[in-house]
Every structure is written in C-alpha cells, then in structure tokens.
Amino acid sequence: MATWADLVRPILLLLLLLPASAFYLPGSYMHTYSTGDKISVKVNSLTSIETELPFSYYSLPYCRPNEGIKTSAENLGELLMGDQIDSSPYRFKVNVNESLYLCTTNPLSEHDVKLLKQRTRDLYQVNMILDNLPAMRYVQQEGGEIIQWTGFPVGFTPSGGSEDYIINHLKFKVLVHEYEGSGVEIIGTGEEGFGVISEAEKGKANGCQIVGFEVVPCSIKRDSEVVSKLNMYDKIDPVRCPFELEKSQIIREGEKVSFTYEVEFVPSDVRWPSRWDAYLKMDGARVHWFSILNSLMVIFFLAGIVFVILLRAWRDLTRYGELDKEAQAQMDEELSGWKLVVGDVFREPACPKLLCVMVGDGIQILGMAAVTIIFAAFGFMSPASRGMLLTGMIFLYLFFGVAAGYVGVRLWRTIKGTSEGWRSLSWSISCFFPGIVFAILTILNFILWGSNSTGAIPFSTYFVLILLWFCVSVPLTLLGGFFGTRAEEITYPVKTNSIPRDIPARKFPSWLLVLRAGTLPFGTLFIELFFILSSVWLGRFYYAFGFLLVVLFLIVTVCAEVSVVLTYMHLWVEDWRWWWKAFFASGSVALYVFLYSINYMVFDLRSLSGPVSAILYLGYSQIMAFAIMLSTGTIGFLMSFYFVHYLFSSVKMD
C-alpha cells in the first residue's frame, strides 16, 4: 500500500525541476475568468450556533434554478460534517455590475411562516460559495468593533419586537485580481483536482481571479404588482437597504416574498494565493504564546524531578543489586519503599487484554493526530478544501491500524510470554474504539434523522464507513499483530516472585493522586482546546496548526513526565500495581477535558437551545474525551514501562 511519502515524493521532485518564484499549497486549483464569463454561486447547508443542526438550503421557500437543483460531489468529510452543497439561481457575469430579479414566492403558507420564524429566531445562517470562497459579511457592533462572519442570517427580529423579517435582497461584492500568468507556479490540493500550470498554459491563464466574496443582506418589501411582470434575471434598479421596518419584508401568512440581488466587481491587490488570509486571520496569538511558555515552565519543573528520580534510583538500585542474598535480606528489614518491590514490579496487571487493546488504540489515535497536525501545519489540509481534514484523519486512522496491532500484540507477548491469542487481541483492538464511536454516532444519527437535519449520516455513507472498518482497518490491524508476533521479545530484567508482596495500607486511595495528575496535561491543553471548540461550535475557521503542533509536542512531554513521576511515587510506597495507574495518570486529562466541554457549553454556548442540541454536543464531546484518554494514557504507560524496565535492568538477581 502506497504511503503519503510515496505519493508526495515524485510530485515534489517534479516541482523542484520546474522554474518558479513561489508555490501555493493550501488552496484549490486556480481559475481564471475573462470579462463576461458566467459564474454561479453554490449554497451550503443552513447552520446555527444555537441548535448545531444543519438543514438543507431548499428546506425554506427560496428561489430555485430553472434547470433544477444539482448537488455537488461531496467527499467523505463533507458528508460527515453535514455539508450539502447545491446549485443556486444566483449567477454573475465577470466584471459586469448589475441588479437582477430572481423570483416571487407563492403566498406563504402557515407551514412556511412557522419554519421561517423558527429558523430566524434560531439564528440560522445562509452559507454561499463562489469559486470555493464562502460569502463573508462584516457586522459593526455598538462599540464600533467590526466582526467578520461567514454567511448571512435567514432573517432578523428587531429588539423588543414580535414580528420577524426575511432577508430577500443581497448585495454581493466580488473582489477580482488581474492575473498575467507569470511568476507563480500553482499546485492545487482542493476539490477541483491536482495540477500545475505549465509554461504553455500560462498564456491561456491570463484574466481575472476571484480573491474575495462579500455580501450585505437586506430586507426589502417589493410591490407585488410590479414584480409580477418580471421574469428571472430581468434587470431592476439598485436599491439602498432600508432601516425602516415598514419598508422591510415581514414574515406573515399570505405574504409574497420577492428575491433580488445586486453584484459589484471590485479590483483588488490581493493575490490568489493570499485570498484565504481574510478568513484565516488568527486572533489571540499572544494567548497561544503565553500558554506555550507556561507549559514549558511545567515541563522544565517535571524534567528536574524526573532527573533527580533517575539519578537517585539508579544509584540506589545499583548498590542494592550488587549485594548478595544474605545482605539483601538484611537490608529488607531496614529499608522501605520501592526498593522492596523488585520481585513484584513486573507482575501481570489486572485485565491485561483490555490494557493491550487500549494501548493499541491509543497508538492508532496518536499516530493519526500527529500526522494530521503535521500535514495541516504545512498547508496540505487547508479549509479551502472542505472536508479534506476529516477525510484525511479517517484514512490515516485506518493506515495506523498496522501500528496498533503491532504494539498491542507485542505488549501482550511481553505480559503473557506467549503469542497465543494474538488474533483475538487484534480483532479487539480493531473493534474497541471504532465500536464505541459507531454506537454513539448511531444514537446521535437517529436524533438527527428525527429532526430532518442534513447532519444525519446517510445510509450509503454508513455502509462505506463499515466497509472501510472491516475491509481496511481490521486486516491492517491483523497484519500489524502478525508483525508483532515476529518482533523481538521484550524480556523482564528481574524475576517475579511466586507470592505477591503485601501492599501497605494508606490513608488516602491512590486513585485520588492519579486523577489529580491529569490537571498538569490539561493546563497545557486547555487554551488550544478553547480555540478548537470555538471553531467547531461557533462556525469559525481554525488554522493555528503551527501552534497546535507545538502544543502536541508539549502534551506528549508532560504526559510522559507526569506518568513517570506518579509511577515512581507508587513504587516508593511499595505499590507494585503501577500498570493501570501509569495509564490513567496521564489519561485522566480526558476527565478534565470533558468537564471543560460542559463548562464551555454552559458559559460560552449559552445560546445553545433545546435538549437535542445539548445531547449532540455532549455526544461528540464524549468521543473527543475518549480519544484523548486513549492517546494520552498510551503515552504515559509506554514511558512508564520504559522507565521501570530501564531502572530495574540494573538490579542483579538470581
């Protein structure tokens, strides 16, 4: 099976051979237009930060294209995200400013009025796309601050009023840049395909590039007798957006709604490779840096503790191991602490199969996350290509099934001393995490189906996911498990006593310390978690993958150090049952992530309305927290295993 490196390497070699002054990686393949060329606007699902339930654009009484609605081809990520991209009747001619009439609806029925009012009061946004750019609007707040949003509202309700008004007139501004076809080589990774503009094609590439798409929504009441004489795309006079409510189109039963739009083409100095910069403006950079510096202080503090532990433990264990049996027995009566658990430290843990399964799944999730973030940081998974990030994550997860099976089976061999049962273990690894995720998604999907939301996963997509699961993920995990049976065996450096040593009673249960240990990795993560949650649930673009890559490295380091320190502390009090505690010492960060998600829902998503929205939010948060627990717990466990193995390898026992 070809890896990403195999696919990318020949392309990069080709690019190095081509003369170029700049490269563009994140966006889609560049389109150039001549004056008068016809371009069409596409519409995506209606979305709301209040309900988090997407609905089809044509679920509302909007104008439809004469040739019928055509749905754009969608990738797996778009389907899972609830995107439904359809054609629309909005059409422009490049560099031609005009004001056009679209259509007038039939008198609004009771059902239409109820639906429009509900979508308006739930703050649903209409999302339009032109040349792969989402429509953007600017809103000025009371303090004078200008807020940037994608899309525009279905309607509005005046403060203190009881009536609702529909947005039925759109003022589009299309920013265009004159392109002369020289100086830039374009490589595209978007939905339009993958290609490079050659020297021979440069002459044909001259023309206009669309580098911006803005919209100003208006509500205008039209004279039904006048507009009834118009046909679609007839020209009308430009209008000013009215501020008087009596001149706005009210949502009321029996009303006819006329839809019109204006378009203005404006020259821009923005170059095509930079056209997404307006959408990907990163706020709060100082907060990111403060979080990183704060995490570095924690890392250095924990690193100092680990260094002292390693220094003292290695010295004492070496001295203890050099004594003969009679001297060791005499020291056993005088010494206390972790020096006494040499014969029990590698005793088989409780539920060893479950531990191997969770470590294997943790490796799979961690590998998928790391590669995804690295690719995104280098611009290979841009928001310009909708759904590509989620699609890439799914296929990377499938590919890392090999690593999951290998690590899980090898750990099983280490604990049991035999490869017997490795097939059953590999099946469990391939079904444990995906099975739980599928169970949660199925419950949520029934809720979405009941709400007629486009966020519901279609049966065909479910079938594709199940095929990928059992035809790709399971075989790759079994293959990794087979490699694990052929790998070099990991042997324990000390022998395990036949009779387990008694563990001294303690005043407080050890699990309290394990749960508290998760606060340190959470302190490294929570700032970035806030930005990620805001981008997912508030409809914003997240593109701080460079910061996220640094945070990933910091989390791995903190999790490893925390688990090592906690493992040492448990061995110090003669508690040789460190296996699961090492896993949950860092994996307990998932508990704080889930609690923070609830806090975010209560205090930052105060507008979230209805039990359906809350159930969806908590369901997806559970999946996120579970994945974080498996990945961070795996980091802590593997580092603790290496730590214990390294320390006790210096002990000489017969």
N, C-alpha and C positions, 0 to 999 in steps of 0.2 A: 504493500500500500504506500503510495507516494506521500511524503510528509510536506509540510509547508515549505521547508527549506528546499526540497527538491523542485517544488513548483516555482518558487520565487527566484532561485539562483540563476536559471537561464535568462529570465527577464531582466534581472539586474545587470547581467553581463551584456545583454543587448543594449541596455540604456547607456552603459559606460562607453560603448563603441559609437554612439550617436553624438554628434556635436550639439551641445546645449549650454545655455547660460542659467537655466533654472528648471526645476522639476516640481510638479504638483501631484501629490499623492492622494489626499483625502477625498476629493470630490468625485463627481461623475464625469463622464466623457463630455468634453466641451462642445456646445452647439453654437454655431454662428448663423445669424439671420441677415437677410437683405431687407431693405425698406419695402414694406408692403407684404412681407411674408405673414401667413396666418399662423397664429399660435393659440393654443387652447389652455384653459385653466382646468385643473382637476380638483375634485373635492374629496376630502378625507372624512372620517367619522366625526360626528359631533362629540365633544368631550366636555367634561365638567370637573372642577376640583371639589365640588360639593358631593357628588354621587359616585364618581370614579366608574360610571357605567357608560361606555361609548355606545352611540346609536348611529344608524345609517343617516346620511345627509338627506336622503329622499324619504325618510320617515316623516318629514314635515312637508307641508304643501308648497314646495319650491318649484321653480320652472325646470322643465326637463328638456334635454336636447331633442331636436326634431328627428334625428336618426336613431333615437333610443339611447338608453344608458349602457355604457360599455365599462366593464370593470377591468382595471389594470392588473397585470400579472403580479402576484404577491409572493414574496419568499416566505420561508417558514417563520422567521422572526416577526414579520409584519402580521401574519395570521395570529400568532400567539399574543401579540400586543393589541389586537383588536382593531387594527387598521383596515379600512375598506375604502380603497381609492377608486373613485368612479369618474367618468367624464361629466362635464357640465356644459351648459349652454353659453358660458362666458367665453367669448373669443375676441382676440385682439389682432390688429394689423400693425406690424412693427413700424415704429416711428410715425404712426398715424394717430393723432389725438381725436377722439370722438366721444359722443354721448349717445347711448343707444337704449332702445326699449326692448325688454325681453318678453314679458307676458303678464297677463292678469289672471288671477286665480278665479275659480268659481266662488260663489258666496261661501264664506267659511261656515262649516257645519259645527254642531256642538262638540263633536269629537276633535275637529281641527282646533277649535278655540281652547279646549281643555288641554290638548297636547302642547300648543304653542305657549300657553300661560305657564304650564308646568316646566317646559324647557327654559323659558325665560327666567322664572324665579329660581330655578336650579343653576343659573349662571352657565348655561351651555354655550360653548364657543363653536363657531363655524370655521373649519380649517380648509384653506385653499392652497393649491400648489401650482406654481408656474415655473417651468424649466427646472424642476426639482428644488425650488426655493419656496418655503412656506410664506404665506402672506403675513406681514408684520404690521402692527399698528402701535402708535405712541399715545399714551394717556398722561395728561398733566394732572397731578394731584393738587390738593388745596395749598400745600406748602410750596408749590412751584416745581417740585421734582417731577421729571418726566420718566414714566415707567414704560418699558418695552414689553409687548405681548405678541404672541403669535396667534393669529385668528381674530375673529370679532364676534361679539355676542349675538345670539338669536334675536334678542330684543332687550328692552330695559323697562324698569318700573321706577318712576320718579319717587324720590324720598317723600314719604308721607302720603303718597297716592295709592289708590286701589286699582287703577287701570294699568294695563300693560300695552306696550307699543312694540311693533315689529320693525326690524331693520330690513328695509326693502330697496335702498339705493346705496350703491357702493362707488366710492371714488378711488380708483386704482392709480398708483404711481409706479411706473416701471422704470427702473434705472438701467441704462444701457451704456456700454463701453465700446468704443470703436476699436476693433481688432484688425491689425495689419498683417498678422500671420508670420511674425519673425521674433526671434529672441527667446522663445519659450517652447520647451518640449512638454507635451501634456500626456500624462499617464493616468488613466481613469480606473477606479475600483468601484464604481457605482452601478446602479441598476441598468444603465444603458450599455454596459459591456466594458471590455478592457481593450484599450488600444493606444497607440502612439501616433501622433500626427507626423507624417514623414515630410521630407523636403518637397516632394512632388505635390503633396496635398496642401502645402502652406498657401499657395496662390488661391486655392479654392476656399480657404478658411477665412478670407477677408470678409469683414462685415461687422455686425453688432453682436455683442454678447450681453445677455441679461445678467446683471450683477446685483439687482435689488428688486424687491416686490413689496410694496406698501399699500395699505388700504385704510380709508377713512369711512366708517359706516354711518349711514344716515337713515332717518325715518321720515318719509315724505308722503303726505296724503295726496293722491292724484285724483283728478276729475275723471270718474269712470266713463262718462260720455265721450270725452276727448280721447282717452287711451283705447277705447273700444274700437276705434277706427284704425289703430296702428297694427302693424304686423311685426313679428320678431325681427330684430336688428334694424328697424326703422330709426332714423336719427331724430333726436329730440334736443331741446335747448338745455345747456348746462344749468345746474341749479346750485344754490347755496344751502348747506344743511341748516334747517330751521331750528331755532331754540324754543319756539312757541309750541306747546303741546297740542294746541288746536290745529296746527299745520302738520302734525305727525300722524302716522298711520296707526290707529288704535286696533287692538286685537278684540274683535267683537263678532258675535254670531251674525251672519248675513252680510258682513263686510267683504268687499272685493279688494284684494291686495295686488297692486301693480309693482312689478320688479323692473328696475332700470339700473344702468351703471354708466360711469364715465371712466375713461382711461387716458392717462397722460404719460408720454415717454420723455424722460429727462436724462440728458447726457451726464455721465459720471466718470470721475477719475479712478474709481475703484476697479482694479484689475480682476479678471475672472478667478484666479487662484485665491484671491482675498475676499470673495463675495460672502463667504460664510462667517467672516470675522464679526459682523454685526450681530449674528445670532449666538456666537460663542464667546461673547465678552465675559470674562471671568471676574466676578466681584469677590471681595474678601480675600485677596491674595495675602494680605498681612496676617489674617487669621490662620491661613494654611501654614505660613512660615512659623508663626508663634506655636502652633500645635506641634510642628516638627521639632522645633528647638526644645519644647517642653518634653517631648518623647525622648529626645537624645539625652537629656539630663537623667531621666529614669533609666535608660539603657546603661549609661556610664555608672550609675549607682549600683544597679544589679550586677553589672560586669565586675565591679570591685568586690562584691560579696562572693560571686562565683569564683573569682581568682583566689580569694582567701580560703574558701572551702577546698578548692582543688589543692592548694599548697599544703594546708594542714592535714587534709585527709590522706593525700598521697604519702606524706611523711609518716603519719601515724600508722597507716596500713602497712607500709613497707617494714617499719620497725616491728609491728605485730606479726607479720608473716615470717620474719626471719627467726623468730623464737621457735624452740622445739615444743613438742606437745605438752610436756610437763610444765614448761614455763608459761605456755598459753593458758593451761588450766589454772595456774596460779594467778595469772593476770585477770582471768574471767571473774575471779572472786573479788578483785579490787576495782576493775574497770566497769563502766556502764556506758550505755549509749549504743551508737550504730556499730561500734567495733565488735559487738557481740552477735550480730546477725549475719555473719559471714556464711554460715551454713543454711540460711533460710532466704537470703536475698533474691535467689533465682527460683524460689518455689513457685509452682504453677499457680497462676491467678484464678480467681473465680470467673466463670463464664469465658473461657479462653477463646472459644469460637466467635462469640459476639465481639470480643476485643479485636480479633483479627479482621472481622468484617468491617468494623467501624474505622480501623486504621487504614484498611484498603480503600474504602470510600473516601476517607479524608485525603489520601494521596491523590485520588482522581479529581476531587473538587479543587484541591490546592493547585495541582498542575494546570487545570483548566483556567482557574482565575489568574495565575501568574502569566501564562502565555497570552491570555486575552488582554490583560492590562498592558503588557509589553507591546503587543501589536497596536493597541489603541493609542498608546503613548507616542508611537512612531507614525501615527496617522493612517493606519491601514483599515481602521474601523470607524470612519467618520459618521456623524449624524446625517451627513449628506446622503448616505446610503441607508435608507430606513430599513430597520430590521436586521442589518448586517451584523451588528454587535451580538444580538441574541442568537442569530443563526450560527455565528462563529463559535459562541460559547457551547452550543449544543453539540456541534461536530467535534470540538476539542474535547468535550467531556467524553464522547464516545471513544475517541482515539486514546485517551488516557486510561481506558479500561485495561489496557495491557499493563500499565504500571500498577494499577490497583490489584489485579490478580497476582502479579509478581510479588509485591510487598506483603500482601495478606497471606499468601501461601508460604512464603519464606519465614514469616513470623510464626505461622502455625507449625512449621517444621522445627523451628527453634524451641518452641514451648513443649511440643509433644515428642520431639526426637524422631519423628517419622512423617512420611508424606501421605500416609493413609488418610483418606477423606478429603483430599485436596479438590476433587471435582465438586463435591457438595459445598465446600467452602467457597469456591469460585462462583458457583451459582448464587450463593447467599450474598456475596459481595456485589454481584451484578444486579441483584433484585432488591437489596435492602433500602438504599436511599431512593432510587427511582420509584420503588413501590410505594413508599410513603408519600413522595411528591405526587405521584399519579392519584393516590387516594384523596389527597387534599384538593388537587385540581379538579377531580371528578365532582366532588361535593360543590366546589365553587362554580363549576361549569353548569351544574343543574340550576343553581341560583341565577346565573347569567341567562340561561335559556328561558327560565321562567319570566325574566324581565325583558325578553326580546332584544338583548343587547348584542352589538357586534363583537363585544369582548368574549363571547362564548366561542370556545374552540369547536370548529366544525367536525362532524364525524369523520370526514375524509382526513383531516389533519390528525385526529386521534389515531386513525389507522396507520398513518405514516409514522407517527411517534412510536407506536407499538412495534412496527416493523423495524425501525431503527434500533429499538431497545433489544429485541430478541434476535435480530439478524445481524446486528453490528456490535452492539455493546457486549452482549453475552458471549459470542465467540471470541472477541478480543480479550475479555476477562479470562476466559478459559485458556486462551493462548498464553497470557501472562502468567496464569497459575502453573501451566506446564513448564514455562521457563523457570518459575520459582522452585519447582521440584528438582530441576537440573542445576540450580545455583549452588555455590559452595556453602556448606553447612556452617551456621554460626554456633560455636560451642561455648558453653559457660566456662569462665576461668576458675570457678571454685565448685566443689561438690555440694550437693544439697543433702542435709541430714534427713534420716528416715522419719524422725519425730519432730514435728514443728515446735518451735520455741514459743513459749507463752508471751503474749504481748501485755506489758504492764497497763493497768487501768489508768485512765486520765480523767481529769476534772471536766474537760470540755471535749465533745466529739471532734475528731479530726476533720470531719467534712465541713465544719464551720470555717476552718482555715483554708480549705480547698476552695470553697465558694467565694471567700473574700479575696483570694488570689486573682480572680477574674477582673477585679477593678483596675489592675495595672494595664493589661492589654486594652481594656475598654477606654482608659484615659488616652491611649494612643489613637484609638479608632473613632471616638465619638464625634469629633469636629468634622471629619470627612463623611461620617455617616449622616450628619445633618444635611450636608450639601447633596448627597446621593438621594436621600429621602425627599428633599425639596424638588429635585429634578424629576423624580419618578411620579410623585403625587401632586405636584403643582404645575406640571406640564412645562418644565424648563429643560433646556439642553444642558447636559453635564459633559464637560470636555476637559476637566482638570486631571487628565490621566497621568500627567507627569507627577503631580503631587500624589496621586493615588499609588503610583509605582513606588515612590519613596515611603509612603505610609505602609505599603505591603511589606517592604523590607524591614521597617521598624517593628511591625507587628510580629513578624517571624522571629526577630531577635528577642523581643520582650517575652513572647510566649516560651521560647526556648529557655531563657534565663529564669523566668518565674518557675517553670516546672522543675528545673534543676535545683533551685533553692528549696522548693517545697519537698522534693524527694529527699534531699539531704536532711531536712528538719524532721521528716517522718522516720528516717533511719536512725536519727540521733536519739529519738525516744523509743528505740527498739521496735518500731513498727515496720516489719518487713513486707507488708502488703502495699507496695508502692505502685503497682502497675496501673490500676484504675485511677488512683489519686493523681498520678502524673498526667494521665489523660485529661482528667477534669480540672486540674489546676489551671491549665490554660483554656480548656474547652468551656469552663464556666463563664467565660466572657459572653457566650451566647445568651445566658440568662439576663445579663445587663443590657445586651442589645435589644432583646425582646421587650424588657421593661422600658427602655428608652423609646422604642417604637410606640408603645402605648402612651407614654408621656407626649410624644410628638403628635399623636392623633388627638389627644385631649387639648393640648395647648397651642399647637401650630396648625392643626386642621380643624379648628373649631367650627368651620362651615360645613364639615362632613355631615351629611344628613341621612338619617334612616338606618335601620338595622342591617339592611342589605349591604350598604357601603361599608359599615363597620366590620361585618363578617368578612367581606372581601379583603379589607385592609389587614385584619388580624390573620387571615389565612395565608396571604402572601408573606406577612412578617414572620409567621411560624416557619415557612420554608426557608427564608433567609437566615433565621436564627439557627435552624437545624444544620444548614450547610456550614455556617460559621463554626458551630460546635465541633463538627466532624473534622474540619480542616485545621482549626487551631489546636484541638485536642491531639490530633496526629502529630503536629509539630512538637508539642510538649512531650508526648510519650516517646517519640523516637529520640529526642535529645536526652531525655532522662535515661532511656535504655542505654544509649551510648555512654552517658556519664557513669552509670552504675557498672557497666561492663568494663570501662576503662579503669575505674578505681580499683575494683576487686581483682583485676587481672594482675595486680602487683602482689596479691596475697598468695603465699606458697603453702599449700595444704596437701597432705597425703590422702 
